Amino acid sequence: MKHVGMFCNVALVVAFGAGTTVLGVGEASAAPVPTVAVTTSGAADWQVTFDRGRAPSSARCVVAVGGRTTTPPEQVRTVVLPGRSVRAGAHPVRVRCGRSVSPTVWLHAPRNQVNDIGTWLSNGTAGIIGY
């Protein structure tokens, strides 16, 4: 009976290892998605900078902050948001280029020490920390 349990554990480890290998191969061949960063600008504003990743050059990029969007001209990769134009609260920021979407970064308004730290943390961790 002891050998049967040992066999099951070995089979689980082999199955898990095989699954991990297959997933790793898929991720390695995936195209990088667009990226977005939110930084402070001056005393009251924010700057949203993005990179289109490997999205086709024909794909338009749309920057979304909360429920509002803007489509900057093709050569522009930075958008400045005046502080007075963003209502108080946490706002998701992402960029979509064609069908590719960046991770979400959270902008915390209005500008002050606490909200700036929240925005900085979200930006520095690509949105993992920050809501």
N, C-alpha and C positions, 0 to 999 in steps of 0.2 A: 504494500500500500504506500509505503514511503517513496518508492521509485515513481509511482504514478504522479504524486504531487510534484516531485522534482521535474518530471517531464513536462507537466503543465506550465510550471514557472519558466522553464527554458523556452518552450513554445511561445509564451507571452513575450519574453524578451526578444526573440527572433522576429516575431510579428511586429512588435513596436519598432524595432530597429529598421525593418524593411519599410514600414510606413513612413518613418522619419526620413529615410533616404529618398523615397519617392517625392515627398513634399519638398525636400531641399532642392531637388532637381527642378521642380516646377517654379519655385521662387527665384532660382538663379537665372532662369530664362525670361522672367517677367520684365517688361519695360518700366523704367523709373517713372513715377507719377510726378505731376507738377509739385512744386514746393511754394510755400508762402511764409512770410515773416512779418510780424508787426513790431515796430519799434516806436519809441517816443520821438516827437519832432518839436523842438522848441519847448515852450512852457505849457502849451495846452493842446497840441495836435498830435496825430499819429501818422506814421508812414507805413504803408503796406507795400512790400517788395515781393515779387514773385519770379519764378523761373518756370518755363513751360514744360520742363522735363523732356521726354522724347515724343511729345505730341506732334503730329504733322504740322509743318509750317502753314498749311492751309487752314488749320483749325483756329478759330477765334478764341481768345481767352477772355473770360468774364470773371471779375472780382466781385465776390458777394460778402457784404458785412451786414449781419442780421438779415432782414428781409429786403435790403436794398442792393442793387447790382449796378455795375458800371463796366463798360467794354472799352478799355483804353486803346488808343491807336496801336497798331502792330509793333512798332519799335519801342513803345513805352513799357517799362517793367516796374515802375514805382507810382503809387497813388498816394497823395497826401490827403488825410481826412481832418478837416478843421474840428477842433474839440467841440465847438458849439453845435455842430451838425449831428452829433451822436448823442442819443438820449441816455440817461443813466441806466446802468445794468451791465450784464455780461452779454456779449454779442459774438456769435460764431463768425469766423473769417475763413474763407476758402477761395480757391481759384479753380475754375473749370476751363480746361483747354480741350475742345472737342468733347470726347467721351471720358477723358481722364480728369480726375478730381484730386486735389491736394488733401492732405490731412487737415483737420479743422484746428485752428488756433483761436483762442478766446481773447477778445479785447474787452477790458473792464473800464467802464466810464462812470463818472467823469475822471479826468486826470487828477490824481493825488498820490501820495506815497504808497498807500495800501493797494489801490487799484493798479498803479504802475508795476508793483511787485507781482500781482496776479497776472497781468499781461506778460511781463517778462518771464515768469515761470512757464506759462503756457507756450510762449514762443520758443523758449530754450529747450522744451521737451517735445516740440512738434505737436502740441495739443494734448499730450497724455495727462499733464497736470494743468489745471487752469479753469475749470468751470466754476 
